[in-house]
């Protein structure tokens, strides 16, 4: 398992959000359903994030990441936990469709460590294999699950937000915090059993205890 290396080559890509990628690195990624945050609130949040990121270039220090998390991540999570939108992932068969997509090519293109499916968003912790592409792996997950969930729900069109938020894991303590966050997210959102799906690899279960 590899963590961020400030001496190694970094591939930078840009969609609505900036993305950093290193060969074979480990990532914490979040994406959400497209209707999970009201449009006017989302536009305000995006503008505030963009202004902050222009003056705080990656890789962030621990202090900068804590500031970002306290300023933006907590607000995004709070909004998503309010369960705006259709929240199709509240249905077990929709979460099962997502689970199937997250298991495709596990061990070939990526190594899955932990994930949680909430009613309107997803958190995933995984490592890319050598030669793996962050955007292609996430695009595959979103594409396959979108088609299957639309079949389940009898819907058409796009399901997920166009972009995703990602962090490269920097060291073991960072890894531990990300896995712990994923485990605790349903409890924090006051979800009941049957309203979410949590997956953890055996080694993650042992690490968290």
JOBELVEN-V300451 format. One record per residue. N is the residue number from 1. RES is the residue in one letter. SS is DSSP state (@ for helix, = for strand, . for the rest). PHI is phi in degrees with one decimal (NA if undefined). Layout:
BEGIN
n: (N,N)
res: (RES,RES)
ss: (SS,SS)
phi: (PHI,PHI)
END
This chain:
BEGIN
n: (1,2,3,4,5,6,7,8,9,10,11,12,13,14,15,16,17,18,19,20,21,22,23,24,25,26,27,28,29,30,31,32,33,34,35,36,37,38,39,40,41,42,43,44,45,46,47,48,49,50,51,52,53,54,55,56,57,58,59,60,61,62,63,64,65,66,67,68,69,70,71,72,73,74,75,76,77,78,79,80,81,82,83,84,85,86,87,88,89,90,91,92,93,94,95,96,97,98,99,100,101,102,103,104,105,106,107,108,109,110,111,112,113,114,115,116,117,118,119,120,121,122,123,124,125,126,127,128,129,130,131,132,133,134,135,136,137,138,139,140,141,142,143,144,145,146,147,148,149,150,151,152,153,154,155,156,157,158,159,160,161,162,163,164,165,166,167,168,169,170,171,172,173,174,175,176,177,178,179,180,181,182,183,184,185,186,187,188,189,190,191,192,193,194,195,196,197,198,199,200,201,202,203,204,205,206,207,208,209)
res: (X,X,X,X,X,X,X,X,X,X,X,X,X,X,X,X,X,X,X,X,X,X,X,X,X,X,X,X,X,X,X,X,X,X,X,X,X,X,X,X,X,X,X,X,X,X,X,X,X,X,X,X,X,X,X,X,X,X,X,X,X,X,X,X,X,X,X,X,X,X,X,X,X,X,X,X,X,X,X,X,X,X,X,X,X,X,X,X,X,X,X,X,X,X,X,X,X,X,X,X,X,X,X,X,X,X,X,X,X,X,X,X,X,X,X,X,X,X,X,X,X,X,X,X,X,X,X,X,X,X,X,X,X,X,X,X,X,X,X,X,X,X,X,X,X,X,X,X,X,X,X,X,X,X,X,X,X,X,X,X,X,X,X,X,X,X,X,X,X,X,X,X,X,X,X,X,X,X,X,X,X,X,X,X,X,X,X,X,X,X,X,X,X,X,X,X,X,X,X,X,X,X,X,X,X,X,X,X,X)
ss: (.,=,.,.,.,.,.,.,.,.,=,=,=,=,.,.,.,=,=,=,=,.,.,.,=,=,=,=,=,=,=,=,=,.,.,.,.,.,@,@,@,@,@,@,@,@,@,@,@,@,@,@,@,@,.,.,.,.,.,.,.,@,@,@,@,@,@,@,@,@,@,@,@,@,@,@,@,@,@,@,@,.,.,.,.,.,.,@,@,@,.,@,@,@,@,@,@,@,@,@,@,@,@,.,.,=,.,.,.,=,=,=,=,=,=,=,=,.,.,.,=,=,=,=,=,=,=,=,.,.,.,.,.,@,@,@,@,@,@,@,@,@,@,@,@,@,@,@,@,@,@,@,@,.,.,.,.,.,.,=,.,.,.,.,=,=,=,=,.,.,.,@,@,@,@,@,@,@,@,@,@,@,@,@,@,@,@,@,.,.,.,.,.,.,.,.,=,=,=,=,.,@,@,@,@,@,@,@,.)
phi: (NA,-112.6,-113.7,-61.3,-123.6,-72.1,-98.7,-90.9,-63.6,-119.0,-98.0,-110.5,-127.0,-140.3,-119.7,-72.9,-123.0,-74.5,-130.9,-112.1,-139.4,-127.8,-54.3,68.8,-79.0,-109.5,-133.8,-109.9,-127.5,-128.4,-141.4,-138.2,-67.9,-65.6,-103.0,-81.8,-131.8,-54.7,-57.1,-66.1,-67.9,-62.9,-61.8,-63.5,-65.0,-63.1,-63.4,-66.1,-63.1,-61.4,-63.7,-67.0,-68.2,-65.2,-107.4,-135.1,-85.4,-71.3,-76.2,-77.2,-75.5,-58.1,-66.0,-65.9,-64.6,-63.8,-64.3,-61.5,-62.4,-68.6,-86.1,-118.7,-61.4,-62.7,-68.6,-61.5,-63.7,-61.1,-66.2,-66.8,-71.0,-76.2,61.6,-68.2,82.3,-73.2,52.9,-64.7,-76.2,-70.1,-85.0,-59.4,-66.5,-73.0,-67.2,-64.5,-63.7,-64.6,-58.3,-61.5,-67.7,-71.4,-91.2,-65.1,68.3,-64.6,91.9,-109.4,-103.6,-159.4,-118.3,-84.1,-107.9,-163.2,-157.2,-138.6,-103.5,-94.1,-56.6,-135.9,-158.5,-136.4,-117.0,-135.5,-121.7,-156.8,-119.0,-78.8,-84.1,-56.5,82.9,-73.1,-116.9,-58.9,-67.3,-72.0,-63.7,-66.9,-60.4,-65.6,-57.2,-69.1,-67.2,-62.0,-68.4,-61.5,-62.3,-68.9,-68.0,-62.8,-64.3,-59.7,-89.2,70.8,-105.9,-135.1,89.0,-70.8,-110.3,-96.3,-57.8,-70.2,-113.5,-152.5,-108.1,-136.2,-130.5,-80.1,-70.3,-98.9,-165.2,-62.5,-64.0,-62.9,-61.0,-60.5,-64.1,-65.9,-64.8,-66.4,-60.9,-60.0,-62.7,-86.7,-57.3,-61.7,-65.0,-60.9,-84.1,60.7,-83.2,-96.0,-54.5,95.2,-103.5,-152.8,-130.0,-115.7,-119.9,-137.9,-63.6,-57.4,-67.3,-69.7,-57.6,-68.4,-64.2,-82.1,79.6)
END
